[in-house]
Amino acid sequence: MLARRRAFDAPRHLVWEALTKPDLLKRWLLGPPGWTMPVCEIDLRVGGKYRHVWRKEDGTEMGMGGVYREIVPPERLVATEVFD
C-alpha cells in the first residue's frame, strides 16, 4: 500500500475543502492546458465513492475513481484509487 503525504502552507480547513468539494477540486486538479474535468462526483462518507473524468479538447477522456475508507475532517482522508 502506498501512503502519500503532502504539506501545504494553508489553513487545514481550506485544504480539506479543496480536496472534498467538487467545484473547488475541478479548479485545481487538472492536467496540461486543454484538459477539463466534466465529471467530479464525491460521496464523502466511509464507503462512499468518488469519480473524476478528465477530457482533452480532442475528446480523449481519462477517468479514475475509488472508495473512501476513512474520513476524519479536516485531518485524514483515506481512499482507494483506480484509473480507467
Jmol script that loads the backbone (N, CA, C; Angstrom):
load data "model"
ATOM      1  N   MET A   1       0.841  -1.180   0.000  1.00  0.00           N
ATOM      2  CA  MET A   1       0.000   0.000   0.000  1.00  0.00           C
ATOM      3  C   MET A   1       0.885   1.241   0.000  1.00  0.00           C
ATOM      4  N   LEU A   2       0.528   2.198  -0.807  1.00  0.00           N
ATOM      5  CA  LEU A   2       1.291   3.429  -0.925  1.00  0.00           C
ATOM      6  C   LEU A   2       0.569   4.540  -0.158  1.00  0.00           C
ATOM      7  N   ALA A   3       1.237   5.124   0.799  1.00  0.00           N
ATOM      8  CA  ALA A   3       0.671   6.255   1.544  1.00  0.00           C
ATOM      9  C   ALA A   3       1.385   7.521   1.096  1.00  0.00           C
ATOM     10  N   ARG A   4       0.618   8.534   0.805  1.00  0.00           N
ATOM     11  CA  ARG A   4       1.196   9.800   0.364  1.00  0.00           C
ATOM     12  C   ARG A   4       0.897  10.885   1.371  1.00  0.00           C
ATOM     13  N   ARG A   5       1.897  11.705   1.589  1.00  0.00           N
ATOM     14  CA  ARG A   5       1.727  12.865   2.461  1.00  0.00           C
ATOM     15  C   ARG A   5       2.227  14.089   1.727  1.00  0.00           C
ATOM     16  N   ARG A   6       1.483  15.176   1.879  1.00  0.00           N
ATOM     17  CA  ARG A   6       1.901  16.453   1.295  1.00  0.00           C
ATOM     18  C   ARG A   6       1.628  17.537   2.317  1.00  0.00           C
ATOM     19  N   ALA A   7       2.455  18.560   2.313  1.00  0.00           N
ATOM     20  CA  ALA A   7       2.278  19.691   3.222  1.00  0.00           C
ATOM     21  C   ALA A   7       1.960  20.936   2.398  1.00  0.00           C
ATOM     22  N   PHE A   8       1.017  21.731   2.894  1.00  0.00           N
ATOM     23  CA  PHE A   8       0.609  22.956   2.216  1.00  0.00           C
ATOM     24  C   PHE A   8       0.637  24.104   3.208  1.00  0.00           C
ATOM     25  N   ASP A   9       1.086  25.257   2.757  1.00  0.00           N
ATOM     26  CA  ASP A   9       1.102  26.447   3.589  1.00  0.00           C
ATOM     27  C   ASP A   9      -0.264  27.126   3.474  1.00  0.00           C
ATOM     28  N   ALA A  10      -1.262  26.492   4.085  1.00  0.00           N
ATOM     29  CA  ALA A  10      -2.644  26.990   4.031  1.00  0.00           C
ATOM     30  C   ALA A  10      -3.390  26.456   5.249  1.00  0.00           C
ATOM     31  N   PRO A  11      -4.455  27.129   5.648  1.00  0.00           N
ATOM     32  CA  PRO A  11      -5.249  26.619   6.765  1.00  0.00           C
ATOM     33  C   PRO A  11      -5.811  25.233   6.429  1.00  0.00           C
ATOM     34  N   ARG A  12      -5.759  24.358   7.394  1.00  0.00           N
ATOM     35  CA  ARG A  12      -6.193  22.971   7.206  1.00  0.00           C
ATOM     36  C   ARG A  12      -7.599  22.877   6.628  1.00  0.00           C
ATOM     37  N   HIS A  13      -8.520  23.698   7.112  1.00  0.00           N
ATOM     38  CA  HIS A  13      -9.908  23.600   6.642  1.00  0.00           C
ATOM     39  C   HIS A  13     -10.031  23.956   5.154  1.00  0.00           C
ATOM     40  N   LEU A  14      -9.173  24.866   4.670  1.00  0.00           N
ATOM     41  CA  LEU A  14      -9.230  25.220   3.246  1.00  0.00           C
ATOM     42  C   LEU A  14      -8.662  24.105   2.365  1.00  0.00           C
ATOM     43  N   VAL A  15      -7.606  23.447   2.828  1.00  0.00           N
ATOM     44  CA  VAL A  15      -7.062  22.307   2.088  1.00  0.00           C
ATOM     45  C   VAL A  15      -8.107  21.196   2.041  1.00  0.00           C
ATOM     46  N   TRP A  16      -8.763  20.944   3.163  1.00  0.00           N
ATOM     47  CA  TRP A  16      -9.818  19.923   3.212  1.00  0.00           C
ATOM     48  C   TRP A  16     -10.914  20.237   2.196  1.00  0.00           C
ATOM     49  N   GLU A  17     -11.366  21.474   2.172  1.00  0.00           N
ATOM     50  CA  GLU A  17     -12.411  21.860   1.216  1.00  0.00           C
ATOM     51  C   GLU A  17     -11.938  21.680  -0.221  1.00  0.00           C
ATOM     52  N   ALA A  18     -10.688  22.015  -0.504  1.00  0.00           N
ATOM     53  CA  ALA A  18     -10.159  21.875  -1.863  1.00  0.00           C
ATOM     54  C   ALA A  18     -10.110  20.418  -2.309  1.00  0.00           C
ATOM     55  N   LEU A  19     -10.012  19.504  -1.356  1.00  0.00           N
ATOM     56  CA  LEU A  19      -9.975  18.074  -1.664  1.00  0.00           C
ATOM     57  C   LEU A  19     -11.345  17.411  -1.684  1.00  0.00           C
ATOM     58  N   THR A  20     -12.339  18.055  -1.088  1.00  0.00           N
ATOM     59  CA  THR A  20     -13.628  17.379  -0.903  1.00  0.00           C
ATOM     60  C   THR A  20     -14.828  18.076  -1.542  1.00  0.00           C
ATOM     61  N   LYS A  21     -14.651  19.256  -2.092  1.00  0.00           N
ATOM     62  CA  LYS A  21     -15.756  19.960  -2.741  1.00  0.00           C
ATOM     63  C   LYS A  21     -15.546  19.959  -4.251  1.00  0.00           C
ATOM     64  N   PRO A  22     -16.465  19.337  -4.998  1.00  0.00           N
ATOM     65  CA  PRO A  22     -16.283  19.223  -6.457  1.00  0.00           C
ATOM     66  C   PRO A  22     -16.007  20.548  -7.161  1.00  0.00           C
ATOM     67  N   ASP A  23     -16.693  21.609  -6.802  1.00  0.00           N
ATOM     68  CA  ASP A  23     -16.479  22.880  -7.502  1.00  0.00           C
ATOM     69  C   ASP A  23     -15.062  23.411  -7.300  1.00  0.00           C
ATOM     70  N   LEU A  24     -14.454  23.139  -6.154  1.00  0.00           N
ATOM     71  CA  LEU A  24     -13.075  23.558  -5.908  1.00  0.00           C
ATOM     72  C   LEU A  24     -12.078  22.591  -6.544  1.00  0.00           C
ATOM     73  N   LEU A  25     -12.338  21.311  -6.427  1.00  0.00           N
ATOM     74  CA  LEU A  25     -11.447  20.302  -6.990  1.00  0.00           C
ATOM     75  C   LEU A  25     -11.297  20.477  -8.497  1.00  0.00           C
ATOM     76  N   LYS A  26     -12.387  20.806  -9.162  1.00  0.00           N
ATOM     77  CA  LYS A  26     -12.360  20.997 -10.618  1.00  0.00           C
ATOM     78  C   LYS A  26     -11.509  22.199 -11.033  1.00  0.00           C
ATOM     79  N   ARG A  27     -11.218  23.085 -10.097  1.00  0.00           N
ATOM     80  CA  ARG A  27     -10.421  24.278 -10.413  1.00  0.00           C
ATOM     81  C   ARG A  27      -8.920  24.018 -10.380  1.00  0.00           C
ATOM     82  N   TRP A  28      -8.482  23.000  -9.618  1.00  0.00           N
ATOM     83  CA  TRP A  28      -7.037  22.812  -9.492  1.00  0.00           C
ATOM     84  C   TRP A  28      -6.531  21.434  -9.922  1.00  0.00           C
ATOM     85  N   LEU A  29      -7.380  20.418  -9.944  1.00  0.00           N
ATOM     86  CA  LEU A  29      -6.927  19.059 -10.272  1.00  0.00           C
ATOM     87  C   LEU A  29      -7.064  18.810 -11.766  1.00  0.00           C
ATOM     88  N   LEU A  30      -6.297  19.549 -12.530  1.00  0.00           N
ATOM     89  CA  LEU A  30      -6.333  19.445 -13.992  1.00  0.00           C
ATOM     90  C   LEU A  30      -4.961  19.042 -14.509  1.00  0.00           C
ATOM     91  N   GLY A  31      -4.928  18.607 -15.741  1.00  0.00           N
ATOM     92  CA  GLY A  31      -3.672  18.247 -16.371  1.00  0.00           C
ATOM     93  C   GLY A  31      -3.115  19.421 -17.133  1.00  0.00           C
ATOM     94  N   PRO A  32      -2.437  19.119 -18.235  1.00  0.00           N
ATOM     95  CA  PRO A  32      -1.879  20.173 -19.068  1.00  0.00           C
ATOM     96  C   PRO A  32      -2.976  21.042 -19.674  1.00  0.00           C
ATOM     97  N   PRO A  33      -2.625  22.175 -20.259  1.00  0.00           N
ATOM     98  CA  PRO A  33      -3.619  23.023 -20.907  1.00  0.00           C
ATOM     99  C   PRO A  33      -4.444  22.220 -21.923  1.00  0.00           C
ATOM    100  N   GLY A  34      -5.720  22.546 -22.006  1.00  0.00           N
ATOM    101  CA  GLY A  34      -6.603  21.860 -22.937  1.00  0.00           C
ATOM    102  C   GLY A  34      -7.430  20.760 -22.301  1.00  0.00           C
ATOM    103  N   TRP A  35      -7.197  20.475 -21.044  1.00  0.00           N
ATOM    104  CA  TRP A  35      -7.963  19.441 -20.331  1.00  0.00           C
ATOM    105  C   TRP A  35      -8.982  20.102 -19.412  1.00  0.00           C
ATOM    106  N   THR A  36     -10.141  19.487 -19.281  1.00  0.00           N
ATOM    107  CA  THR A  36     -11.183  19.918 -18.345  1.00  0.00           C
ATOM    108  C   THR A  36     -11.588  18.708 -17.508  1.00  0.00           C
ATOM    109  N   MET A  37     -12.389  18.937 -16.491  1.00  0.00           N
ATOM    110  CA  MET A  37     -12.914  17.860 -15.666  1.00  0.00           C
ATOM    111  C   MET A  37     -14.447  17.945 -15.683  1.00  0.00           C
ATOM    112  N   PRO A  38     -15.087  17.330 -16.695  1.00  0.00           N
ATOM    113  CA  PRO A  38     -16.540  17.411 -16.790  1.00  0.00           C
ATOM    114  C   PRO A  38     -17.275  16.572 -15.745  1.00  0.00           C
ATOM    115  N   VAL A  39     -16.603  15.580 -15.178  1.00  0.00           N
ATOM    116  CA  VAL A  39     -17.224  14.738 -14.146  1.00  0.00           C
ATOM    117  C   VAL A  39     -16.378  14.823 -12.878  1.00  0.00           C
ATOM    118  N   CYS A  40     -17.005  15.242 -11.800  1.00  0.00           N
ATOM    119  CA  CYS A  40     -16.351  15.298 -10.495  1.00  0.00           C
ATOM    120  C   CYS A  40     -17.427  14.997  -9.447  1.00  0.00           C
ATOM    121  N   GLU A  41     -17.539  13.731  -9.115  1.00  0.00           N
ATOM    122  CA  GLU A  41     -18.564  13.276  -8.174  1.00  0.00           C
ATOM    123  C   GLU A  41     -17.907  12.829  -6.882  1.00  0.00           C
ATOM    124  N   ILE A  42     -18.444  13.279  -5.770  1.00  0.00           N
ATOM    125  CA  ILE A  42     -17.890  12.949  -4.460  1.00  0.00           C
ATOM    126  C   ILE A  42     -19.025  12.601  -3.507  1.00  0.00           C
ATOM    127  N   ASP A  43     -19.021  11.370  -3.009  1.00  0.00           N
ATOM    128  CA  ASP A  43     -19.954  10.928  -1.972  1.00  0.00           C
ATOM    129  C   ASP A  43     -19.115  10.764  -0.705  1.00  0.00           C
ATOM    130  N   LEU A  44     -18.931  11.858   0.005  1.00  0.00           N
ATOM    131  CA  LEU A  44     -17.981  11.934   1.116  1.00  0.00           C
ATOM    132  C   LEU A  44     -18.538  11.285   2.384  1.00  0.00           C
ATOM    133  N   ARG A  45     -18.412   9.972   2.416  1.00  0.00           N
ATOM    134  CA  ARG A  45     -18.757   9.177   3.592  1.00  0.00           C
ATOM    135  C   ARG A  45     -17.973   7.881   3.475  1.00  0.00           C
ATOM    136  N   VAL A  46     -17.692   7.246   4.594  1.00  0.00           N
ATOM    137  CA  VAL A  46     -16.984   5.977   4.551  1.00  0.00           C
ATOM    138  C   VAL A  46     -17.823   4.998   3.740  1.00  0.00           C
ATOM    139  N   GLY A  47     -17.211   4.401   2.746  1.00  0.00           N
ATOM    140  CA  GLY A  47     -17.923   3.518   1.824  1.00  0.00           C
ATOM    141  C   GLY A  47     -18.470   4.255   0.612  1.00  0.00           C
ATOM    142  N   GLY A  48     -18.452   5.582   0.650  1.00  0.00           N
ATOM    143  CA  GLY A  48     -18.913   6.385  -0.478  1.00  0.00           C
ATOM    144  C   GLY A  48     -17.880   6.376  -1.592  1.00  0.00           C
ATOM    145  N   LYS A  49     -18.329   6.634  -2.788  1.00  0.00           N
ATOM    146  CA  LYS A  49     -17.444   6.604  -3.949  1.00  0.00           C
ATOM    147  C   LYS A  49     -17.182   8.005  -4.476  1.00  0.00           C
ATOM    148  N   TYR A  50     -16.071   8.115  -5.195  1.00  0.00           N
ATOM    149  CA  TYR A  50     -15.788   9.341  -5.930  1.00  0.00           C
ATOM    150  C   TYR A  50     -15.437   8.959  -7.359  1.00  0.00           C
ATOM    151  N   ARG A  51     -15.633   9.896  -8.263  1.00  0.00           N
ATOM    152  CA  ARG A  51     -15.354   9.656  -9.681  1.00  0.00           C
ATOM    153  C   ARG A  51     -14.916  10.963 -10.324  1.00  0.00           C
ATOM    154  N   HIS A  52     -13.797  10.924 -11.041  1.00  0.00           N
ATOM    155  CA  HIS A  52     -13.291  12.073 -11.777  1.00  0.00           C
ATOM    156  C   HIS A  52     -13.042  11.644 -13.218  1.00  0.00           C
ATOM    157  N   VAL A  53     -13.472  12.465 -14.146  1.00  0.00           N
ATOM    158  CA  VAL A  53     -13.186  12.224 -15.561  1.00  0.00           C
ATOM    159  C   VAL A  53     -12.613  13.511 -16.145  1.00  0.00           C
ATOM    160  N   TRP A  54     -11.451  13.374 -16.785  1.00  0.00           N
ATOM    161  CA  TRP A  54     -10.823  14.493 -17.463  1.00  0.00           C
ATOM    162  C   TRP A  54     -11.046  14.334 -18.962  1.00  0.00           C
ATOM    163  N   ARG A  55     -11.224  15.452 -19.661  1.00  0.00           N
ATOM    164  CA  ARG A  55     -11.448  15.413 -21.110  1.00  0.00           C
ATOM    165  C   ARG A  55     -10.527  16.421 -21.787  1.00  0.00           C
ATOM    166  N   LYS A  56      -9.840  15.938 -22.821  1.00  0.00           N
ATOM    167  CA  LYS A  56      -8.974  16.786 -23.636  1.00  0.00           C
ATOM    168  C   LYS A  56      -9.812  17.423 -24.736  1.00  0.00           C
ATOM    169  N   GLU A  57      -9.330  18.512 -25.292  1.00  0.00           N
ATOM    170  CA  GLU A  57     -10.062  19.236 -26.338  1.00  0.00           C
ATOM    171  C   GLU A  57     -10.458  18.339 -27.507  1.00  0.00           C
ATOM    172  N   ASP A  58      -9.645  17.316 -27.821  1.00  0.00           N
ATOM    173  CA  ASP A  58      -9.940  16.432 -28.953  1.00  0.00           C
ATOM    174  C   ASP A  58     -10.936  15.322 -28.601  1.00  0.00           C
ATOM    175  N   GLY A  59     -11.453  15.319 -27.362  1.00  0.00           N
ATOM    176  CA  GLY A  59     -12.441  14.333 -26.944  1.00  0.00           C
ATOM    177  C   GLY A  59     -11.870  13.152 -26.172  1.00  0.00           C
ATOM    178  N   THR A  60     -10.554  13.022 -26.115  1.00  0.00           N
ATOM    179  CA  THR A  60      -9.921  11.959 -25.331  1.00  0.00           C
ATOM    180  C   THR A  60     -10.320  12.105 -23.870  1.00  0.00           C
ATOM    181  N   GLU A  61     -10.653  10.985 -23.221  1.00  0.00           N
ATOM    182  CA  GLU A  61     -11.029  11.013 -21.808  1.00  0.00           C
ATOM    183  C   GLU A  61     -10.161  10.079 -20.985  1.00  0.00           C
ATOM    184  N   MET A  62      -9.972  10.451 -19.742  1.00  0.00           N
ATOM    185  CA  MET A  62      -9.275   9.626 -18.762  1.00  0.00           C
ATOM    186  C   MET A  62     -10.067   9.729 -17.461  1.00  0.00           C
ATOM    187  N   GLY A  63     -10.339   8.596 -16.846  1.00  0.00           N
ATOM    188  CA  GLY A  63     -11.119   8.626 -15.624  1.00  0.00           C
ATOM    189  C   GLY A  63     -10.462   7.856 -14.498  1.00  0.00           C
ATOM    190  N   MET A  64     -10.898   8.166 -13.306  1.00  0.00           N
ATOM    191  CA  MET A  64     -10.452   7.442 -12.121  1.00  0.00           C
ATOM    192  C   MET A  64     -11.524   7.548 -11.052  1.00  0.00           C
ATOM    193  N   GLY A  65     -11.464   6.655 -10.125  1.00  0.00           N
ATOM    194  CA  GLY A  65     -12.413   6.687  -9.025  1.00  0.00           C
ATOM    195  C   GLY A  65     -11.915   5.832  -7.888  1.00  0.00           C
ATOM    196  N   GLY A  66     -12.717   5.763  -6.864  1.00  0.00           N
ATOM    197  CA  GLY A  66     -12.352   4.957  -5.720  1.00  0.00           C
ATOM    198  C   GLY A  66     -13.424   5.019  -4.653  1.00  0.00           C
ATOM    199  N   VAL A  67     -13.084   4.458  -3.511  1.00  0.00           N
ATOM    200  CA  VAL A  67     -13.997   4.366  -2.376  1.00  0.00           C
ATOM    201  C   VAL A  67     -13.305   4.965  -1.156  1.00  0.00           C
ATOM    202  N   TYR A  68     -14.034   5.786  -0.422  1.00  0.00           N
ATOM    203  CA  TYR A  68     -13.495   6.368   0.807  1.00  0.00           C
ATOM    204  C   TYR A  68     -13.481   5.310   1.902  1.00  0.00           C
ATOM    205  N   ARG A  69     -12.327   5.135   2.536  1.00  0.00           N
ATOM    206  CA  ARG A  69     -12.147   4.133   3.588  1.00  0.00           C
ATOM    207  C   ARG A  69     -12.127   4.750   4.984  1.00  0.00           C
ATOM    208  N   GLU A  70     -11.603   5.981   5.075  1.00  0.00           N
ATOM    209  CA  GLU A  70     -11.530   6.661   6.366  1.00  0.00           C
ATOM    210  C   GLU A  70     -11.650   8.159   6.136  1.00  0.00           C
ATOM    211  N   ILE A  71     -12.481   8.810   6.945  1.00  0.00           N
ATOM    212  CA  ILE A  71     -12.694  10.250   6.826  1.00  0.00           C
ATOM    213  C   ILE A  71     -12.689  10.849   8.224  1.00  0.00           C
ATOM    214  N   VAL A  72     -11.731  11.730   8.456  1.00  0.00           N
ATOM    215  CA  VAL A  72     -11.638  12.435   9.734  1.00  0.00           C
ATOM    216  C   VAL A  72     -11.431  13.912   9.406  1.00  0.00           C
ATOM    217  N   PRO A  73     -12.522  14.672   9.210  1.00  0.00           N
ATOM    218  CA  PRO A  73     -12.372  16.084   8.836  1.00  0.00           C
ATOM    219  C   PRO A  73     -11.737  16.888   9.959  1.00  0.00           C
ATOM    220  N   PRO A  74     -10.895  17.803   9.662  1.00  0.00           N
ATOM    221  CA  PRO A  74     -10.203  18.061   8.408  1.00  0.00           C
ATOM    222  C   PRO A  74      -8.799  17.470   8.410  1.00  0.00           C
ATOM    223  N   GLU A  75      -8.633  16.293   9.025  1.00  0.00           N
ATOM    224  CA  GLU A  75      -7.301  15.732   9.263  1.00  0.00           C
ATOM    225  C   GLU A  75      -6.878  14.610   8.331  1.00  0.00           C
ATOM    226  N   ARG A  76      -7.788  13.723   8.003  1.00  0.00           N
ATOM    227  CA  ARG A  76      -7.376  12.495   7.335  1.00  0.00           C
ATOM    228  C   ARG A  76      -8.415  12.070   6.316  1.00  0.00           C
ATOM    229  N   LEU A  77      -7.930  11.699   5.135  1.00  0.00           N
ATOM    230  CA  LEU A  77      -8.794  11.227   4.052  1.00  0.00           C
ATOM    231  C   LEU A  77      -8.087  10.028   3.413  1.00  0.00           C
ATOM    232  N   VAL A  78      -8.671   8.854   3.581  1.00  0.00           N
ATOM    233  CA  VAL A  78      -8.084   7.626   3.054  1.00  0.00           C
ATOM    234  C   VAL A  78      -9.054   7.051   2.037  1.00  0.00           C
ATOM    235  N   ALA A  79      -8.539   6.757   0.839  1.00  0.00           N
ATOM    236  CA  ALA A  79      -9.411   6.232  -0.220  1.00  0.00           C
ATOM    237  C   ALA A  79      -8.607   5.328  -1.142  1.00  0.00           C
ATOM    238  N   THR A  80      -9.321   4.440  -1.813  1.00  0.00           N
ATOM    239  CA  THR A  80      -8.703   3.654  -2.879  1.00  0.00           C
ATOM    240  C   THR A  80      -8.620   4.518  -4.123  1.00  0.00           C
ATOM    241  N   GLU A  81      -7.822   4.098  -5.090  1.00  0.00           N
ATOM    242  CA  GLU A  81      -7.670   4.870  -6.331  1.00  0.00           C
ATOM    243  C   GLU A  81      -7.446   3.904  -7.487  1.00  0.00           C
ATOM    244  N   VAL A  82      -8.344   3.959  -8.478  1.00  0.00           N
ATOM    245  CA  VAL A  82      -8.244   3.096  -9.649  1.00  0.00           C
ATOM    246  C   VAL A  82      -8.459   3.947 -10.898  1.00  0.00           C
ATOM    247  N   PHE A  83      -7.519   3.881 -11.839  1.00  0.00           N
ATOM    248  CA  PHE A  83      -7.652   4.594 -13.105  1.00  0.00           C
ATOM    249  C   PHE A  83      -8.306   3.686 -14.134  1.00  0.00           C
ATOM    250  N   ASP A  84      -9.109   4.275 -15.018  1.00  0.00           N
ATOM    251  CA  ASP A  84      -9.735   3.523 -16.096  1.00  0.00           C
ATOM    252  C   ASP A  84      -8.674   3.053 -17.083  1.00  0.00           C
TER     253      ASP A  84
END
end "model"
wireframe off; spacefill off
backbone 0.3
color backbone group
